[in-house]
Amino acid sequence: MPKLGKKLSGFTLIELLVVIGILAILLTIVLIAINPARQFAQSNNTRRRSDINAMLNAIHQYSVDHRGVITDLNIPIDDPLTPLVSEATEIETDDAVAPAEPDLCLLLVPTYISALPVDPQNGNGTAISDCSVPYTTNYYVVQSVLTNNTRITVSAPGAELGEVIDVTR
């Protein structure tokens, strides 16, 4: 039996609940400040910017090696709705079987870029180094023909956080 006049040591239930409440508030503030989903979205957008710059550099290096000619690449002219996908090896027409448009992957990989980048939200995001298998990058390549100047735009329509990511040169 405890002696009278000696105080028992320990925390009361109220004190424990107050400490747990304070910790919960601090944890909530930290999670809001860090916001992991936003951090991942920003990381994906940074990768998209890097990918489209790499693709644009490869296209321009191809152009330099071919004396400014990029018509071999058959990039769609002023058609932003054409995604960069693998092409068939031949196209059936009414008359006969005609060769398909050159595949951008076959012309650029591995000479001008080691592998064709893929949008981080597309599957596992692994770059394409084997151009013989069907693929889609979820990046768009468009050429705009101005008076005496051809400009190439590479865009990433899957950008997150409401950003528009495209580069034109």
C-alpha positions in Angstrom: 0.0 0.0 0.0 1.5 3.4 -1.0 2.4 5.8 1.7 0.3 8.9 2.1 1.9 12.1 0.9 4.0 10.3 -1.7 3.0 11.2 -5.3 2.8 8.5 -7.9 4.8 9.2 -11.0 3.6 8.7 -14.6 1.5 10.4 -17.3 -2.3 10.8 -17.1 -4.5 9.8 -19.9 -5.2 13.4 -20.8 -1.5 14.2 -21.1 -1.0 11.3 -23.4 -4.0 12.3 -25.6 -2.7 15.9 -25.8 0.8 14.7 -26.9 -0.7 12.3 -29.5 -2.9 15.1 -30.9 0.1 17.5 -31.2 2.1 14.8 -33.0 -0.8 14.1 -35.4 -1.0 17.8 -36.3 2.8 18.1 -36.9 2.7 14.9 -39.0 -0.1 16.4 -41.1 1.8 19.6 -41.6 4.9 17.7 -42.7 3.0 15.6 -45.2 1.3 18.6 -46.7 4.6 20.4 -47.0 6.3 17.4 -48.6 3.4 16.2 -50.8 4.9 13.1 -52.3 2.4 12.9 -55.2 3.4 16.4 -56.3 7.1 15.5 -56.0 6.6 12.4 -58.3 4.6 14.5 -60.8 7.4 17.1 -60.9 9.9 14.4 -61.3 8.0 12.9 -64.2 7.7 16.3 -65.9 11.5 16.9 -65.5 12.1 13.5 -67.2 9.7 14.5 -70.0 11.6 17.7 -70.6 14.8 15.8 -70.7 13.4 13.2 -73.1 12.0 15.6 -75.6 15.2 17.6 -75.7 17.1 14.3 -76.3 14.8 13.4 -79.1 15.0 16.9 -80.7 18.8 16.8 -80.5 18.8 13.4 -82.2 16.6 14.7 -85.0 18.8 17.7 -85.5 21.9 15.6 -85.5 20.4 13.5 -88.2 19.6 16.6 -90.1 23.2 17.8 -89.8 24.6 14.5 -91.0 22.2 14.6 -94.0 22.9 18.2 -95.0 19.8 19.7 -93.5 17.4 17.2 -95.0 14.9 15.8 -92.6 12.3 14.7 -95.1 13.6 11.1 -94.8 12.3 11.1 -91.3 8.7 11.7 -92.6 7.7 13.7 -89.6 4.0 14.8 -89.9 3.6 18.3 -91.1 1.4 20.6 -88.9 -0.4 17.5 -87.5 0.0 17.6 -83.7 -2.4 14.7 -83.4 0.0 12.1 -84.8 1.8 10.2 -81.9 5.2 8.8 -82.3 4.5 5.1 -82.8 6.1 2.2 -84.7 5.3 2.0 -88.4 4.3 -1.1 -90.3 6.9 -2.4 -92.8 4.5 -2.0 -95.7 1.2 -0.4 -96.4 -1.5 -2.0 -98.6 -3.0 0.2 -101.3 -5.6 -0.5 -103.9 -2.9 -1.1 -106.5 -0.2 -2.9 -104.7 1.9 -3.0 -101.5 3.9 0.2 -101.0 6.7 0.7 -98.6 5.7 2.4 -95.4 7.0 5.7 -94.2 10.4 5.3 -92.5 10.2 4.6 -88.8 11.8 7.4 -86.7 13.1 4.9 -84.3 14.9 2.9 -87.1 16.6 6.1 -88.4 17.7 7.5 -85.0 18.5 4.5 -82.8 21.3 3.8 -82.0 23.3 6.2 -84.2 21.8 9.5 -82.9 20.2 8.4 -79.6 20.9 5.2 -77.7 17.3 4.4 -77.1 14.0 6.2 -77.9 12.6 7.6 -74.7 9.1 6.7 -73.5 6.8 8.8 -71.3 7.2 7.8 -67.6 3.5 7.1 -67.3 3.5 4.7 -70.3 4.0 1.2 -68.9 7.2 0.9 -67.1 8.8 3.8 -68.9 11.7 1.8 -70.4 13.3 3.4 -73.4 13.0 1.6 -76.7 16.2 0.2 -78.1 14.7 -2.5 -80.2 12.8 -0.8 -83.0 11.6 -4.1 -84.5 8.8 -4.5 -81.9 5.7 -2.4 -81.9 5.9 0.6 -79.5 4.4 3.9 -78.6 6.3 6.6 -76.8 3.4 9.0 -75.9 5.6 11.8 -77.3 4.5 13.7 -80.4 6.8 15.0 -83.1 5.6 17.6 -85.6 7.3 19.6 -88.3 6.1 23.1 -89.2 7.2 24.4 -92.6 7.6 28.1 -92.6 8.7 30.2 -95.6 12.3 28.9 -95.8 12.6 27.3 -92.5 11.6 24.0 -91.1 10.9 23.8 -87.4 10.5 20.6 -85.4 8.3 20.5 -82.3 8.5 17.6 -79.8 5.8 17.6 -77.2 4.7 15.5 -74.2 0.9 15.7 -73.9 0.9 13.5 -70.8 2.5 16.2 -68.7 1.1 16.4 -65.1 0.2 19.4 -62.9 -1.4 21.2 -65.8 2.0 21.9 -67.5 2.5 22.1 -71.2 5.8 20.6 -72.2 7.0 21.1 -75.7 10.2 22.2 -77.4 10.5 23.8 -80.9 13.7 24.3 -82.8 
